[in-house]
């Protein structure tokens, strides 16, 4: 962080304009590194006038922290943009040896370390950003898998190494922006680890979390087992982002690629939303299938109960008919007892009949519910088929966009090569023009040129003026002067003009 902090012996600006310029400046030795569009530009400190305050007692801590936050945010913008552009031009999966990717992790490490509170341990004070990253699994349940994987890695012994591994796994999962947003929104939890004016507690942290969304378009693959993350030194390489302050900012192909990337991000977000909808519909279908199975079992039980009741009713009818026959043949003194038994049997038959009617009503209700469930199942299956067709079409559009992106990148490279060749040809023609102009000047001074030499020089000047439009008038003027001097010399022949 010392490279990003202004030196204490530098004079403090007094005007608002100089203060704003210093807020966008990263000081390195006797140069200032300022943001010029999307690049860093080196300029000497003499380019701006800084007048010291009358009483330069000490630097304001809040100003220093704000300046560091601004510098870190600018470096994050440059590293994220450079990583996306280089990854798209490379056209393959990134690994841990890719230089822009390494610089991105170094910048993210500096951002997470900014304003950390020092924790006292037996070995002294320790500042580690692994503590805030552990909170993400409480805010986003999906991050629990990453945290468990980091803790299970055998080669990591320090909290710094675990934090670096966590950043790499989150980038591979394409959820780094989501995790950072969830963490920044919980300021009350971050206050335990960060100072009030740290980057993660201010607006710059939310801006960096928004910039991380663009990293979802790249694919990365890391092998954590053989990599030593504990002893790595995180130093920002500013040379990757420096350029001349007077150079141009880009070409027309950047706008086309940006539009294609925006369309790709939209298609991927829509695809993710459709996948979530399909998963919800699939869960509903599973629930309906379970309910249908349960209703089928209940229907089978009801059918068995109805069959049992019908058998009992037949048995009761046979018993009643037998009792009637016995009453007709038996003595009259037994008819009273048999009449009571018959009345009880009729009462039991009535109860059984009522029970059968209730069971039939329940069976009809279950059948109607089953029909409704089958209709709902068919509608859900139709909806799932439509969603799958939409997914297929969106994937085809995504493939077309990727092909168009590669074609535009190839055209951009070929156009850059043609411009370079034309510029080299133009420089060679200008050198020849300068040589001819020097030769003509020598002939004018000596005034001893002959007629054939002047004619050849005139033809060469006309040829060069035809190829280079910028030196046309100068060559015609020199040719006219030469022909005039040839006519005015003694013994000259016809005019050279």
C-alpha positions as CSV (number, residue, x, y, z in Angstrom):
1,X,0.0,0.0,0.0
2,X,3.0,2.3,0.3
3,X,3.1,2.7,-3.5
4,X,-0.5,4.0,-3.5
5,X,0.0,6.5,-0.7
6,X,1.2,10.1,-1.4
7,X,4.5,10.9,0.3
8,X,4.2,13.0,3.4
9,X,6.9,15.6,2.3
10,X,5.0,16.6,-0.8
11,X,3.4,20.1,-0.7
12,X,-0.3,20.1,-0.1
13,X,-2.6,21.6,-2.8
14,X,-4.6,24.6,-1.7
15,X,-7.1,25.2,-4.6
16,X,-10.2,23.0,-5.3
17,X,-8.9,22.2,-8.8
18,X,-5.5,21.0,-7.6
19,X,-7.2,19.0,-4.8
20,X,-9.4,17.3,-7.3
21,X,-6.4,16.5,-9.6
22,X,-4.5,15.1,-6.6
23,X,-7.5,12.9,-5.7
24,X,-7.1,11.2,-9.1
25,X,-3.3,10.8,-8.9
26,X,-1.1,8.0,-7.8
27,X,2.4,9.4,-6.9
28,X,5.5,7.5,-7.8
29,X,8.9,9.1,-7.1
30,X,9.1,12.4,-9.1
31,X,6.2,11.5,-11.4
32,X,2.5,11.4,-11.1
33,X,0.4,8.6,-12.5
34,X,-3.0,9.9,-13.5
35,X,-6.1,8.4,-15.1
36,X,-6.4,9.2,-18.8
37,X,-9.6,7.6,-20.0
38,X,-9.0,3.9,-19.4
39,X,-5.2,4.0,-18.9
40,X,-2.6,5.3,-16.5
41,X,-0.3,8.1,-17.8
42,X,3.1,9.1,-16.4
43,X,3.7,12.8,-16.3
44,X,6.3,14.8,-14.3
45,X,5.2,16.7,-11.3
46,X,6.3,20.0,-12.9
47,X,3.2,19.7,-15.2
48,X,1.1,21.0,-12.3
49,X,1.8,23.8,-9.9
50,X,1.5,22.9,-6.2
51,X,2.0,25.6,-3.7
52,X,2.7,24.6,-0.1
53,X,0.5,25.7,2.8
54,X,1.7,28.4,5.1
55,X,1.9,26.0,8.0
56,X,2.3,22.4,6.8
57,X,2.0,20.7,10.2
58,X,0.7,17.2,9.2
59,X,-1.4,15.3,6.6
60,X,-5.1,14.8,7.3
61,X,-5.7,11.1,7.9
62,X,-9.2,11.3,6.3
63,X,-7.6,12.8,3.2
64,X,-5.0,10.1,3.0
65,X,-7.6,7.3,3.4
66,X,-9.9,9.0,0.7
67,X,-6.9,9.3,-1.7
68,X,-6.0,5.6,-1.1
69,X,-9.6,4.6,-1.7
70,X,-9.7,6.5,-5.0
71,X,-6.4,5.1,-6.2
72,X,-7.5,1.5,-5.4
73,X,-10.8,2.0,-7.2
74,X,-9.0,3.3,-10.3
75,X,-6.6,0.4,-10.2
76,X,-9.6,-2.1,-9.8
77,X,-11.2,-0.5,-12.9
78,X,-8.1,-0.9,-15.0
79,X,-7.3,-4.4,-13.8
80,X,-10.9,-5.7,-14.4
81,X,-11.2,-4.0,-17.9
82,X,-7.7,-5.3,-18.9
83,X,-8.5,-8.8,-17.7
84,X,-11.8,-8.9,-19.6
85,X,-10.3,-7.6,-22.9
86,X,-7.3,-9.8,-22.8
87,X,-9.3,-12.9,-21.9
88,X,-11.7,-12.3,-24.8
89,X,-8.9,-11.8,-27.2
90,X,-7.2,-15.0,-25.9
91,X,-10.3,-17.1,-26.4
92,X,-9.5,-19.9,-23.9
93,X,-9.9,-20.8,-20.3
94,X,-7.6,-18.8,-18.0
95,X,-5.2,-20.4,-15.5
96,X,-3.1,-19.2,-12.5
97,X,-0.1,-18.3,-14.7
98,X,-2.0,-15.6,-16.7
99,X,-0.4,-12.3,-15.8
100,X,-3.5,-10.0,-16.0
101,X,-5.4,-12.5,-13.7
102,X,-2.6,-12.5,-11.2
103,X,-2.6,-8.7,-11.1
104,X,-6.4,-8.7,-10.6
105,X,-6.0,-10.9,-7.5
106,X,-3.2,-8.6,-6.2
107,X,-5.5,-5.5,-6.6
108,X,-8.4,-7.3,-4.9
109,X,-6.2,-8.3,-2.1
110,X,-5.1,-4.6,-1.6
111,X,-8.8,-3.6,-1.7
112,X,-9.8,-6.1,1.0
113,X,-6.8,-5.2,3.2
114,X,-7.5,-1.4,3.1
115,X,-8.5,-0.2,6.5
116,X,-8.4,-3.5,8.3
117,X,-8.3,-3.4,12.1
118,X,-5.2,-5.1,13.6
119,X,-5.9,-8.1,15.8
120,X,-3.5,-8.7,18.7
121,X,-2.2,-12.3,18.9
122,X,0.6,-14.0,20.8
123,X,3.0,-13.3,17.9
124,X,2.0,-9.6,17.6
125,X,-0.6,-7.7,15.5
126,X,-2.1,-9.5,12.5
127,X,-4.1,-8.0,9.6
128,X,-6.0,-10.6,7.5
129,X,-9.0,-10.3,5.2
130,X,-9.9,-14.0,5.7
131,X,-12.2,-13.0,8.6
132,X,-14.6,-10.9,6.5
133,X,-14.7,-13.5,3.8
134,X,-15.8,-16.1,6.3
135,X,-18.9,-14.1,6.9
136,X,-20.1,-14.6,3.3
137,X,-21.4,-18.1,4.0
138,X,-23.7,-16.7,6.7
139,X,-25.2,-14.2,4.2
140,X,-25.2,-16.4,1.0
141,X,-25.7,-20.2,1.7
142,X,-24.1,-21.0,-1.7
143,X,-20.7,-19.8,-0.4
144,X,-20.6,-22.5,2.3
145,X,-19.2,-24.9,-0.2
146,X,-16.3,-22.6,-1.1
147,X,-15.4,-21.9,2.6
148,X,-15.4,-25.7,3.3
149,X,-13.2,-26.4,0.3
150,X,-10.7,-23.7,1.4
151,X,-10.5,-25.1,5.0
152,X,-10.0,-28.6,3.6
153,X,-7.0,-27.6,1.4
154,X,-3.8,-29.2,3.0
155,X,-1.2,-26.7,1.7
156,X,-2.8,-23.6,3.3
157,X,-1.4,-22.6,6.7
158,X,-2.1,-18.8,7.0
159,X,-5.3,-16.8,6.8
160,X,-3.8,-14.8,3.9
161,X,-3.5,-18.0,1.9
162,X,-7.0,-19.0,2.7
163,X,-8.3,-15.6,1.6
164,X,-6.5,-15.9,-1.7
165,X,-7.8,-19.4,-2.4
166,X,-11.3,-18.1,-1.6
167,X,-11.1,-15.4,-4.2
168,X,-9.9,-17.8,-6.8
169,X,-12.7,-20.3,-6.1
170,X,-15.3,-17.6,-6.1
171,X,-14.1,-16.4,-9.5
172,X,-14.3,-20.0,-10.9
173,X,-17.9,-20.2,-9.6
174,X,-18.7,-16.8,-11.2
175,X,-20.3,-15.6,-8.0
176,X,-17.5,-13.1,-6.8
177,X,-19.7,-10.0,-7.5
178,X,-22.7,-11.5,-5.7
179,X,-20.7,-12.4,-2.7
180,X,-19.0,-9.0,-2.5
181,X,-22.3,-7.2,-2.8
182,X,-23.9,-9.3,0.0
183,X,-20.8,-8.6,2.2
184,X,-20.8,-4.8,1.5
185,X,-24.5,-4.5,2.3
186,X,-23.9,-5.7,5.9
187,X,-22.0,-2.7,7.2
188,X,-22.8,-3.6,10.8
189,X,-20.9,-6.9,10.4
190,X,-17.9,-5.3,8.5
191,X,-17.4,-2.7,11.3
192,X,-15.9,-5.5,13.4
193,X,-13.0,-5.9,10.9
194,X,-12.7,-2.5,9.2
195,X,-12.1,1.1,10.1
196,X,-15.1,3.5,9.4
197,X,-13.3,5.1,6.4
198,X,-12.0,1.9,4.9
199,X,-12.8,1.0,1.2
200,X,-15.3,-1.8,2.1
201,X,-17.2,0.7,4.3
202,X,-17.5,3.5,1.7
203,X,-19.0,4.0,-1.7
204,X,-15.9,2.9,-3.6
205,X,-16.4,-0.7,-2.3
206,X,-19.9,-0.8,-3.8
207,X,-18.6,0.5,-7.1
208,X,-15.9,-2.2,-7.2
209,X,-18.5,-4.9,-6.4
210,X,-20.6,-3.6,-9.4
211,X,-17.5,-3.8,-11.7
212,X,-17.0,-7.4,-10.8
213,X,-20.2,-8.4,-12.6
214,X,-18.3,-8.2,-15.9
215,X,-16.0,-11.1,-14.9
216,X,-18.9,-13.5,-15.3
217,X,-18.1,-13.6,-19.0
218,X,-14.7,-15.2,-18.6
219,X,-13.8,-18.8,-17.7
220,X,-11.0,-19.6,-15.2
221,X,-9.6,-22.9,-13.9
222,X,-7.1,-23.1,-11.0
223,X,-5.3,-26.0,-9.3
224,X,-5.0,-25.1,-5.6
225,X,-3.2,-28.2,-4.4
226,X,0.2,-27.5,-5.9
227,X,0.2,-23.6,-5.6
228,X,1.9,-21.9,-2.7
229,X,-0.5,-19.1,-1.8
230,X,0.9,-18.4,1.7
231,X,4.3,-17.0,0.6
232,X,3.2,-15.0,-2.4
233,X,4.1,-11.3,-2.4
234,X,1.2,-9.1,-3.7
235,X,2.9,-6.2,-5.6
236,X,0.9,-4.2,-8.2
237,X,2.7,-4.0,-11.6
238,X,1.8,-0.5,-12.9
239,X,3.6,-1.1,-16.2
240,X,0.8,-3.2,-17.5
241,X,-1.6,-0.2,-17.4
242,X,0.7,2.7,-18.5
243,X,0.6,4.4,-21.8
244,X,1.5,7.8,-23.4
245,X,-0.8,10.6,-22.3
246,X,-1.2,11.8,-25.9
247,X,-2.1,8.5,-27.5
248,X,-5.6,7.7,-28.7
249,X,-8.2,5.9,-26.5
250,X,-9.4,3.1,-28.7
251,X,-10.8,2.0,-32.0
252,X,-14.2,1.5,-33.4
253,X,-14.1,-2.3,-32.8
254,X,-14.2,-1.8,-29.0
255,X,-17.7,-0.4,-29.2
256,X,-18.9,-3.4,-31.2
257,X,-17.3,-5.9,-28.8
258,X,-18.8,-4.0,-25.8
259,X,-22.3,-4.3,-27.4
260,X,-21.8,-8.0,-28.1
261,X,-20.6,-8.5,-24.5
262,X,-23.7,-6.7,-23.2
263,X,-25.9,-8.9,-25.3
264,X,-24.1,-12.0,-24.1
265,X,-24.5,-10.9,-20.4
266,X,-28.2,-10.4,-21.0
267,X,-28.7,-13.8,-22.7
268,X,-26.8,-15.5,-19.8
269,X,-28.9,-13.7,-17.2
270,X,-32.1,-14.7,-19.0
271,X,-30.9,-18.3,-19.3
272,X,-30.2,-18.4,-15.6
273,X,-33.6,-17.0,-14.9
274,X,-35.2,-19.6,-17.2
275,X,-33.2,-22.4,-15.5
276,X,-34.5,-21.3,-12.1
277,X,-38.1,-21.3,-13.5
278,X,-37.6,-24.8,-14.9
279,X,-36.3,-26.0,-11.6
280,X,-39.3,-24.6,-9.8
281,X,-41.7,-26.2,-12.2
282,X,-39.8,-29.5,-11.9
283,X,-40.2,-29.3,-8.1
284,X,-43.9,-28.7,-8.5
285,X,-44.2,-31.7,-10.9
286,X,-42.5,-33.9,-8.4
287,X,-44.8,-32.7,-5.6
288,X,-47.8,-33.4,-7.9
289,X,-46.5,-36.9,-8.7
290,X,-46.2,-37.7,-5.0
291,X,-49.7,-36.4,-4.3
292,X,-51.1,-38.4,-7.3
293,X,-49.4,-41.6,-5.9
294,X,-50.9,-41.0,-2.5
295,X,-54.4,-40.4,-4.0
296,X,-54.0,-43.7,-6.0
297,X,-53.2,-45.6,-2.9
298,X,-56.2,-44.1,-1.0
299,X,-58.4,-44.9,-4.0
300,X,-57.3,-48.6,-3.9
301,X,-58.0,-48.7,-0.1
302,X,-61.5,-47.2,-0.7
303,X,-62.2,-49.8,-3.4
304,X,-61.2,-52.6,-1.1
305,X,-63.4,-51.2,1.6
306,X,-66.4,-51.0,-0.8
307,X,-65.9,-54.6,-1.9
308,X,-65.8,-55.7,1.8
309,X,-69.0,-53.8,2.5
310,X,-70.8,-55.3,-0.5
311,X,-69.8,-58.8,0.7
312,X,-71.1,-58.0,4.2
313,X,-74.4,-56.7,2.7
314,X,-74.8,-59.9,0.7
315,X,-74.2,-61.9,3.8
316,X,-76.7,-59.9,5.8
317,X,-79.3,-60.4,3.1
318,X,-78.8,-64.1,3.2
319,X,-79.1,-64.1,6.9
320,X,-82.3,-62.1,6.8
321,X,-83.9,-64.4,4.2
322,X,-82.9,-67.4,6.3
323,X,-84.5,-65.8,9.3
324,X,-87.7,-65.1,7.4
325,X,-87.9,-68.7,6.2
326,X,-87.3,-70.0,9.7
327,X,-90.0,-67.6,11.1
328,X,-92.5,-69.0,8.7
329,X,-91.8,-72.6,9.6
330,X,-91.0,-72.2,13.3
331,X,-93.5,-72.0,16.2
332,X,-95.3,-68.7,17.0
333,X,-93.6,-68.3,20.4
334,X,-90.2,-67.8,18.8
335,X,-91.4,-65.2,16.4
336,X,-91.0,-62.4,19.0
337,X,-87.3,-63.1,19.5
338,X,-86.7,-63.6,15.8
339,X,-88.6,-60.3,15.1
340,X,-86.2,-58.5,17.4
341,X,-83.2,-60.0,15.7
342,X,-84.7,-59.1,12.4
343,X,-85.1,-55.5,13.4
344,X,-81.5,-55.4,14.6
345,X,-80.4,-56.9,11.4
346,X,-82.4,-54.3,9.4
347,X,-80.9,-51.5,11.5
348,X,-77.4,-52.9,10.9
349,X,-78.2,-53.1,7.2
350,X,-79.3,-49.5,7.1
351,X,-76.1,-48.4,8.8
352,X,-74.0,-50.3,6.4
353,X,-76.0,-48.9,3.5
354,X,-75.4,-45.3,4.7
355,X,-71.7,-46.1,5.2
356,X,-71.5,-47.4,1.6
357,X,-73.1,-44.2,0.3
358,X,-70.6,-42.1,2.2
359,X,-67.7,-44.1,0.8
360,X,-69.1,-43.8,-2.7
361,X,-69.3,-40.0,-2.3
362,X,-65.7,-39.9,-1.0
363,X,-64.7,-42.1,-4.0
364,X,-66.3,-39.7,-6.5
365,X,-64.5,-36.7,-4.8
366,X,-61.2,-38.5,-5.0
367,X,-61.8,-39.4,-8.7
368,X,-62.5,-35.7,-9.5
369,X,-59.4,-34.5,-7.7
370,X,-57.3,-37.1,-9.6
371,X,-58.7,-35.8,-12.9
372,X,-57.9,-32.2,-11.9
373,X,-54.3,-33.3,-10.9
374,X,-53.8,-35.1,-14.3
375,X,-55.0,-32.0,-16.2
376,X,-52.6,-29.8,-14.2
377,X,-49.8,-32.3,-14.9
378,X,-50.4,-32.1,-18.6
379,X,-50.4,-28.2,-18.5
380,X,-47.1,-28.3,-16.6
381,X,-45.5,-30.7,-19.0
382,X,-46.6,-28.4,-21.9
383,X,-45.1,-25.4,-20.2
384,X,-41.8,-27.3,-19.5
385,X,-41.6,-28.2,-23.2
386,X,-42.1,-24.6,-24.2
387,X,-39.4,-23.4,-21.8
388,X,-36.9,-26.1,-23.1
389,X,-37.5,-24.9,-26.7
390,X,-36.9,-21.3,-25.6
391,X,-33.7,-22.4,-23.9
392,X,-32.5,-24.2,-27.1
393,X,-33.1,-21.1,-29.2
394,X,-31.3,-18.8,-26.6
395,X,-28.3,-21.1,-26.6
396,X,-28.3,-21.0,-30.5
397,X,-28.3,-17.2,-30.3
398,X,-25.5,-17.3,-27.8
399,X,-23.4,-19.4,-30.1
400,X,-24.1,-17.0,-33.0
401,X,-23.0,-14.1,-30.8
402,X,-19.8,-15.9,-29.9
403,X,-19.0,-16.6,-33.6
404,X,-19.7,-12.9,-34.4
405,X,-17.4,-11.8,-31.6
406,X,-14.5,-13.9,-32.9
407,X,-15.1,-12.6,-36.5
408,X,-15.0,-9.0,-35.3
409,X,-11.8,-9.7,-33.3
410,X,-10.1,-11.1,-36.4
411,X,-11.2,-8.2,-38.6
412,X,-9.9,-5.8,-35.9
413,X,-6.5,-7.5,-35.9
414,X,-6.3,-7.5,-39.8
415,X,-7.2,-3.7,-39.9
416,X,-4.6,-2.9,-37.3
417,X,-1.9,-4.7,-39.4
418,X,-3.0,-2.8,-42.6
419,X,-2.8,0.5,-40.8
420,X,0.7,-0.3,-39.5
421,X,2.0,-1.3,-43.0
422,X,0.5,1.9,-44.5
423,X,2.2,4.1,-41.8
424,X,5.6,2.4,-42.5
425,X,5.2,3.0,-46.3
426,X,4.2,6.7,-45.6
427,X,7.3,7.2,-43.4
428,X,9.6,5.8,-46.1
429,X,8.1,8.0,-48.7
430,X,8.5,11.1,-46.5
431,X,12.2,10.2,-46.0
432,X,12.7,10.0,-49.8
433,X,10.9,13.3,-50.2
434,X,13.2,14.9,-47.6
435,X,16.3,13.5,-49.4
436,X,15.1,14.9,-52.8
437,X,14.4,18.3,-51.2
438,X,18.0,18.4,-49.8
439,X,19.4,17.5,-53.2
440,X,17.5,20.2,-55.0
441,X,18.6,22.7,-52.4
442,X,22.2,21.8,-53.0
443,X,21.7,22.2,-56.8
444,X,20.2,25.7,-56.2
445,X,23.2,26.7,-54.2
446,X,25.8,25.5,-56.6
447,X,24.0,26.8,-59.8
448,X,26.0,24.4,-61.9
449,X,23.3,21.8,-62.7
450,X,23.0,20.5,-66.3
451,X,19.7,20.2,-68.3
452,X,19.4,16.4,-68.1
453,X,20.0,16.4,-64.3
454,X,17.3,19.0,-63.8
455,X,14.9,17.0,-66.0
456,X,15.4,13.9,-64.0
457,X,15.0,15.7,-60.7
458,X,11.8,17.2,-62.0
459,X,10.4,13.9,-63.0
460,X,11.4,12.3,-59.7
461,X,9.8,15.3,-57.8
462,X,6.6,14.9,-59.8
463,X,6.5,11.2,-59.1
464,X,7.0,11.7,-55.4
465,X,4.4,14.5,-55.3
466,X,1.9,12.1,-56.9
467,X,2.5,9.5,-54.3
468,X,2.6,11.8,-51.3
469,X,0.0,14.5,-51.4
470,X,1.4,16.4,-48.4
471,X,4.7,17.5,-50.2
472,X,3.2,18.2,-53.7
473,X,3.4,22.0,-53.7
474,X,7.0,22.1,-52.4
475,X,8.3,19.8,-55.1
476,X,6.5,21.7,-57.9
477,X,8.0,25.0,-56.6
478,X,11.5,23.5,-56.5
479,X,11.2,22.1,-60.1
480,X,10.1,25.5,-61.5
481,X,13.0,27.2,-59.9
482,X,15.4,24.7,-61.4
483,X,14.0,25.0,-64.9
484,X,14.2,28.8,-64.7
485,X,17.8,28.7,-63.8
486,X,18.5,26.3,-66.7
487,X,17.0,28.7,-69.2
488,X,18.9,31.7,-67.8
489,X,22.3,29.9,-67.9
490,X,24.5,30.4,-71.0
491,X,24.2,27.7,-73.7
492,X,20.9,26.5,-72.4
493,X,18.5,24.7,-74.9
494,X,14.8,24.5,-74.7
495,X,12.6,25.2,-71.6
496,X,12.5,22.6,-68.9
497,X,9.0,23.4,-67.8
